[in-house]
Structure formats: structure tokens, C-alpha cells
Amino acid sequence: MSNLLLFPIIVPLIMATILMLFPNKIKMQRLVALLSALVTLIASLFLLFKVYNDGIQVVTLGSWPAPFGISMVSDLFSALLVVTTSLIVLFVVLYSFPTIGIKREQSFYYPAVLFLLTGVNGAFTTGDIFNLFVFVEVLLMASYTLIVHGGERQQLRESIKYLLVNIISSALFVAAVALLYSVTGTLNMADLAVKIPQIENTGILTVIAVLFLVVFGFKAAIFPLYFWLPASYHAPPMPILALFGALLTKVGVYAIMRTYTLFFTMNVGFTHELLAIIAILTILAGCVGALAYFDVKKIIIYNIIIAVGVILFGVSQLNEAGVQGSILYLIHDMMIKAALFFLVGIVAVIFGTSNLRKMGGLMKTYPVLGWTYLVAAFGLAGIPPLSGFPGKLLIVQGGFEGPQFWGSIVILATSLIVLLSAVRIFIYAFWGEPVETEPLKKSAYHAMLIPSMLLVAITVFFGVGAELFMPLVSGAAEVLLNPSLYIEAVFKE
């Protein structure tokens, strides 16, 4: 099999290591970071093309056969997420040039971003549950650096909570992995999918499944484990917030999707119904927060939580429509959240605050920004034909076809709340009486606006051209719903 699946992990890892040797050379830092993100994106697109044409790609490291060697596996689901991640990091790097500040750039900012890219792509690609823990720790270490980057008081205060939560969840992760190994004798995901159905004592496996849901739930910010996220994500600068909002919770979501379709399927009546209930509670909790705050960053942050619930509800139904919808909505949400954070970041810079009550009248001076934000807001809410619509429609269909039809009704109703929360930013910031704004150079404004508009344009294309992407999404869903495809690919290698 091809070693191409390792490139999106190795390229940013090597480049980040090189960049750490030259922290004060800003132009070199920017150029290498941009080229690294671009090369990673190109490699991931080639990988997606190869997986689509030649099937699941597997590399088992150390020339040991599975399940003894560590397997790296790239199916269509994994490859789609690696492409999306690489695309977002490319735009984050571009957006960082005018916004992050020279002091932060000289303090290993770009190496930390590339290390985070390494961890996220590795987590999406690994076929070993312990190796998943390792890659999660890589991305967490990079996120620890980024969340305190600049050393502002609010960052340092919130980083303590962020550190504590992740240390506790990492300890639980190790305990869950140890418990799973003690019962099954393996950590290879494909081998787990073979061994778990052979074990008669489903009670202990159900306990382990719920424990993993708690572990990944901390990362994904599901109800009631999301308490750490709003304040922690509010603290860092906007490019870092966009990176976190688009990628970090999605690793937890991916881990739940992968484990709850591949091998934690021995007691679906309990585990997946629990997942559906938690998903709906997560949506409701996110809606309360999105309506309660008058801070542009907090409103979009709570919309991260809402999206996590929507995606996981689709997966919990374990049917074709639900899983396809979850994959579509996951890719959409990664891109639209990054775009929205970019746009509200520009708004916050113009007004010098993120408080909605101190904004107004921006449409007269920045109309392009206003209309771009409105398109992104409609995309977030799932207004047809934008990118949020096809995924949410399939998830709702999956809910009506599955056992928890009431969840689909909740998702439809809360879509109005999502729209209200996003449009409220538009009404307060862009309509009304003009408010005094901070001076902003045209060059800096355009440097922030162009990557934001490009990313919004990609999300629009992803929605309008959803039919073009459906063969990829259908193939990704097929692997999740039919684990034998994954198992055969790993053991054939």
C-alpha cells in the first residue's frame, strides 16, 4: 500500500521542528508555515484521490503484520477530514499574518500551529486506539502553547482550567484504554472490531463504551462536559480561536463516530440511545448560551457546542441518512466555524471590542464584510442551498427513520435559534446608528477579509455543489456502517 497517507502527518512535523530553530526570522517563519500548510493540503488531496480510486490505504509500521504493528489507516472518512483540516490551517496561517502580531510570531507561534496540524491529522489517520491517545496528546501540547500564547491575564487564567480538564480526561483515556486491553487483548481498531463481538460479557464492554464516551466527550464538549469550553476558547487571539473552534472539538467528535460505528456496537439499544439523548441535551445547552450572551465570540463559541450535538445525533441513529448527514455536517461545520471566527474577528478589531452592545452601523462603511458575514450566518443556520442545509436535512431524515424521531424535531426547532443568534450579530454590528470605530489600515483589512471571503466561498460551493461531493460522503458512510470493509483492508495489508 501507499505511504502517501503519512505525508499529511510527516510534512508539518518536520517543518515545525525546523521552524523552532529560527524563531526571530519572521519572513522565513511565515513563508515556511504557508508552504508547509500548502504542501500538506496538496498531499492530502492526492491521498483523497487515491483512496477514492484504489480503496482504503493502510500502512502498518515496523513491518509487523496487523494487529501487532501500529496501523495507520486512511479511508474516505479519514481522508476527507484530513483535507478539510489542512485547508483550514492554510487559511488560519494566511489570516495570522496581519492579526497575530510580531511578538507572538517570534514566540514559536507557527511551529505550534504545525504541531497541532500534525496531531489532528494523526488522530484522524491512526488505526490504533492507543496511538489515537498519542496523537491527541501531541495536538493538546500544541494547544497548551497556543492558548497561553502572548501571556495575557485572561489567557493565563483560562488556560489553568483548560489544562486541568485535559489532564483529567487524558488520565481517563489511559485508564479506558487499559481496561479495554485487559478485556480484549488488543488495541488495533480493526482487531477490536473482530474481538468484541466474540466476548459474551457485554456488560463490561458497555461500561468501557460509556467511559470512552466520557473521555471523548470532554474533547468534543458534549453535555454536561462542555463547561470548560466557552471561557477557555474566548481567551486566545482570533486566529487561535478559529483554529480551536474548527478543529479541536472535531477530534473528539471523530473519535466517537469511529468507535461507536466500528466496534462499540454490542449494545446499541443502550449506548447509542444514550448518545442520542446526550446529543440533544448538548444542542439545547448550546442554544441557551448562544442566546444568553451579547459577545460575538461567545455566540459563535456556543454554536460550536450546538453543532457537536447535531453531528452526534446523526451518528447515534446508525442508518445511512444519519451517518451521511453527520459526515457532511462535520465537514461543513469545520469550515463555517473558521470563516465565522475570521469575520467576527474583523468586526472586533474594527470596534475594538467583542461586545455587541457597543457596535452598530458597520454596513455603511464595510458593506462587503456585512454581506459576507450574512452569507456565512445563513450557512451556519442551514438555509438552503448553503452548506449547512444538506447535512442537517440528512440528519433529520435519519432521525425520522431511526428510533429517536423526537430528536429530529428538536434539531429543526433549534435551527431557528441558531439563525437568530447569528443574525443578531448582523443586526447589532451592521445595522443601527454608526458607532465610533478603531482606525484600521486598508491593507490590514484586506489581508483579513480576503482569506475570510475565500473560505466562505468554499463553504457556499460545498453547499450548492453538495451533489458533487456525495460519492465521497457515501463512500465514507459505507465504511462506517459496514466495518468489515475497514477490517478487511487492515488485515489484507
N, C-alpha and C positions, 0 to 999 in steps of 0.2 A: 504493500500500500504506500501511498504518497506521504512524504514528510511535510507536505505543504501545510498541514494543519498546525504544525509547531511554529510557523513563521509569525503569525499574529501575537505569539507569546514571546518569542526569542528576540524579535526586532526591537520592540520597546524596552525590553530588559537590558539588552546590550547598549542601546543608545542612552538610556537613563544612567547607566554606570559610567559611560564616557563623559556625559554632561556634568557629573559630580566632580570631575577633575578640573573644570573650568567655570567656577561659579560666577566670576566677575565679568566674563565676556558675554555681554547681553546679546549682541547681534548673533554670535555663534549659538547661544542658548536658544534664541528664537528660531533661527534657521534649522538647526538640528532637530528641535522639537517638532517643527512643522513638517519637515521631511520625514521624520520617524512616523508621525501620525498618518501622513500621506502614503508612505510605503506599506504601513500596516493595513490601511484601508484597501490598497490595491491587492495585497496578498490575500486578504480576507474575501475580496470579490472573486479572485481566482479560485479560492477554496470553495466558495459557494457554488460556482460554476461546475467545479469538478464533482462535488457531492451530488449536485442535481443530475449530472450526466452519468456518473460512474457508481453512485450509491455511497453508503456510509463509509467514511475513511477512518481507519484505525491504525495507530502506532503503539506497539507495546514495548516500552523502554527496556534496555538492558538485554535484549534478545531472549528474554524469558517468555514462554507462552502464557497467555491468559489462563487462569486468573493469578498466576504467580508474579508476573511482571506488572508494572504500573501502566495501565492502558490510557491512552489519550484517544478520545472518540469524537468525531465530528459528523453529526447527522444534519439534516436540513434545519432543524430547530436550533441547534447549537450554532451552525454556520450563519443563519440569519441574525442571531443576536450578536455574534462577533462582528459582522459587517456593520450593524447599527451602532454598536459601541465604538468601533473605530471611526465611524463617520462623526459621531458626537464629539469625541475627543479632538478630532481635527478642527471642528468649529469652535470648541472651547479654547484651543490654543490660539486660533485667529482672534477670538473675542478678548483674550487675555492681553494681547499686545497693547491696546490703548487703555485698559482698565485696571490691570492688576498692580501696576506701579513698579518702578525700578528696584526699590529696596526688596520687595518680595521676589522679584526675578533674580536678584543676586543671592537669594537665600534658598536655593535648591527647589524653586517652585516647579520648573519644567521637569526635572528628574522625578519629583514626587507624582506629577500628573502621569508620566510614562510608566512609573512603577504601578500606579493604580490601574492603568490600562493593561499591564501585564497580569495583574491579579484577577481582574474581571474577565479577560479573555481566557485565562487559565481555568477559572471556575466554570465557565461555560463549556470548556472543551474536555475536561478531565472525565475519565470513566471509572474513577476510584473514589469512594466516599471519604477516605482519609486524605487523599490528595486534594479533594474539594476543600477540606478544612485548611490545608496548607495554603492554597491559593486565596482563600478568604482572609487568612491572616496576612498575606502579602498586601492585599488591597486595603486591609484595615490599618496596617502600619503606615502605608502611604496616606490614608485618610487622616490618621492622627497628626501627621506632619502638616497636612493642608488645613485642618480645622483650627490649628493654633497659629497658622502662618501669619506673621505680622505682629503677634503678641499683644493684640488689643485686649482691654479688660474683659469685655463681653465674651470674646473668643476663649480666653483662658478659663473663665467661669463655666461656660457651657461645655468646654472640652472635658472637664472633670467628669461631668455626668455621662458624656459620650464614651469616655474611656471605661468608666466603671461598668456601664451596661454591656459594652462589648467584651470586656474581660470576663464578666459573669457568663454571658452567652457562649463565649469560646470555651470556658471550662465545662459548661453543659454539653457543648458539641463533642468534646473529647470523651466525656462520660457516656454520651449516647452512642458514639462510635464503638467504644469499648464494650458496651452492653450488646450492641448488635453483633460484634465479632464473637463474643462469648456464646451467643446463641447459634450463629450461622457458620462460624469458622472462616469467613471470607469478608473482604471489603471491596472487591471488584463489583461494580454495579450490575453488570450482566450476570455474574455468578450469583449475586444476591437474588436476582430475578428468577434464577433456576432453583436455588436452595430454599427460599422462603416458602413456596407452595408445598414443599415436601415436609415441612415441620407441622406436626399435628397441634402443638400448643399455640393456638393463635392468640391467646390472652396476653402472653408476654410480648409477642410481636406487635399487638395493638398498643400496649404501653410504650414500646420503643417508638412506634409511629407517632404517637402523641408527643413524646419527648422531642423527636425531631421537628415536629410542627412548632413546638415552643422555641427550639433553637433557631430555626429558620424564620419563625415569626418575629423574633427580636430584630433580625436583619431586615425583614420585609416591612416591619412596623404594622403588624396586624393588631386588631383589638384583643386584649387591652394593653398590648406590649408596645404601643406607639408613643407612649408618654414622653420619651426622651427626644423624639424627632423634631417637633416644631421649634423649640428653643435652640437646639444644637445646630440645626440647619440655618436658622436665622442669623447666626453669629458670623460666619466667614464671609469674605467678599463675594460678589455676584458670580464671577466665573467658577469659583469653587462650589458655590451653592448650585449652579446649573449642572456641574459635574456630578455632585452628590445626588441631586434630585432626579437626574436622568438615569443614573447607573446603580448606586449603592443598594437601594431597596430592591432593585430588579434582580440582583444576585440571589437574595432571599426568596423572591417570587419564583425564579427559575429553579432553585433547589427544591421547593415544594412541588412545583409542576413535575419535575423529573422524578423525584422519589415517589410521589403519590400516583404516578401513572406506570412506573417501571416495576417497582417491587412492593410498595405498601398498598397492595390491593387485596389482602387476605380477609379483610373485614370492612368492606366498602359501606355497608349499612351503618356502621358507627363512625369510622374515620372520615369518610367523605361527607356525611351529613354534618358532622362537627365542623368540617372545613367550610361547608356552605353557610352554616349559622354564623361562624366567626367572620366570614367574608361580608355578610350582610351587616353585621354589627360594626365592622370596620368602615363600611360605606357610610352608615348613619353617624358614626363618631366623626368622620372626616367632614361630613356636611355641617354638623354643628360648629366645628372650628372654622370652616370656610365662611360661614355667615356671621360668626361672632366677632371677627377681627376687622379692623379698619387699617390694616397694614398690608401693602401689596405683596410683600414677600410671604407673610404668614398665610394669606389667602391661597396662593399657589402651592405653598408647602402642604396645607391641609388637603388640597386637591391631589397631591401625591398619594395620601392615605386612601382617599376615595377610589382612585384608580387601582390600587393594590387589591382592594375588596372586590371590585368589578372583575378583574382578571382571575382571581382565585375562585370566584363563584362559578365562572365558566368551566374551569378545570374540575371543580367538585362534581359536576354533572356527568363526567366521564362519557360523553357522547360526542359524535362528530362535530355537530354545530357548536357546542360549548367549547371544545378544545380548539377548533379552528378560530373561533372568535377571540379566545384568550390570547392566542399567538398573535393575531392581527392587532389586538388592542394593546398588547405588551409592546410591540414594535412602535406603534403609533404613540403610545404614552412616553416612551423614552425620548422620541424626537420632539414631541409637542411641549414637554416639560422644559427641555433645554431651551427651546425657542422662546417660551413664555418668560423664563427667568432672564434670558438675554434682554427681552423687550421691557420688562418691568425694571430691570437694572438701568436701562437708559432713562426711563421715567424717573427713577430715584435719583440718578445723577443730575438730571435737569432741575428737579425741585430741591435737591439737597436733603431729601427726607423720603422715607417709605410710608409715611402717614397719609392716608387718603384724604383726611380732613383738611390737610394743608396743601392740597392740589386743586387744579382747575384750569380750564381754558387752553389746554395744550393743542387742541385741534387747529387753532388759528395759526400757530407758529410751526407746528410739526405735524402736518396732515398725513404725510406718508407713514410716519410712526403710528399714528392713530388707526389708520385703516389696516395696516399690517397687524397690529395688536388685535383688532376686531376679528380678522380672519382667523388668527390663532385661537382666540377665545371661542369662536364658533366651532373650530376643530376640536377643541378640548371638550365641549359640551356634546359633540356628536351630531351636529347639524348636517344633514346630507347636502352635498355629496362629499363632505370633508372627511379627513382620515379617521376621526373617532366614530363615524357612523357605521361602516360595515362590520367592524369588530364587535361593537356593542349590540348591533342587530343580531348577529350570530349568537352572542352570549345569551341574549334574551330568548332567542329561539331555542337554544339548548336548555334553558331553564324551563320553558313550557313543555319541552319534550321529556325532561327529566323529572325526578321526584320532588324537587323544590320549586314548583312553578311560582310560589309566592315571592321568591327572590327576584324573579324577572319583573314582577310588578314594582317591587321596591327600586330596582335599578332604573326603570322607566320614570318613576316619580322623582327620584333623586337627580335625574338628568336635568330637570328644571332648576334644581338648587345649584348644580354645577354651573349652568348657564347664568343664573342670577349672580353668583359670586364672581364670575369672570367679567360679566357685563358691568357689574357695579364699579370695577376698576376703571372701565372705559368711561362710564358716566361721570365719575368723580374727577378723574385725571384729565379727560379730554374735553368735556363739556363744561358749562358753567362760566362764571366770571374768571378771567385770567388772573393768575397769581404770580407774584414775583418769582423769577427763576434764577438759577445759578448760571453764570457765563460759561458757555461750552463752545470750544473751537469746532468749526465745521469739519475739520479733518478728523478730530476725535469722534465726533458724532457719526460721520460716515463710516469710520472704521468699526464702530459698534453696530451700526444699523445694517451694513451690507451682509455680514455673516448671519444676522438675525433674519433678514428677509430671505436669504438663500435657504435657510433651514425651514422657514415657514413654507416657502415654495415647494420644497421636497415633501413636506407633510401633505400639502394640497395635492401634489402629484400622486402620492401614496394613497390618498382617498379617492380621487377621481379615477385613477388607473388601478383601483383595487383588483379588478378582474385580471390584470396582467400578472399580479403577484399571487393570485390564488393557487396556481400549480405548486409554487414553493410552499405556501402555507398548508395546502392539502397534504403534501408530502411530509411536512414536519409533523402535522397532526396524526398522520398514519403511523409514524414511528412511535409516537406517544401512546396511541390507542392499541397498537399491536407490538408489544415488547419483543416478540420473537424475532422481528427484523433487527432490532438492536443486538439481541443476544447472539444471533447467527453471525452478524458482522464481526463482533468482538472475537468469538471463538474460531471463526474461519481464518482470522489473521494469525 
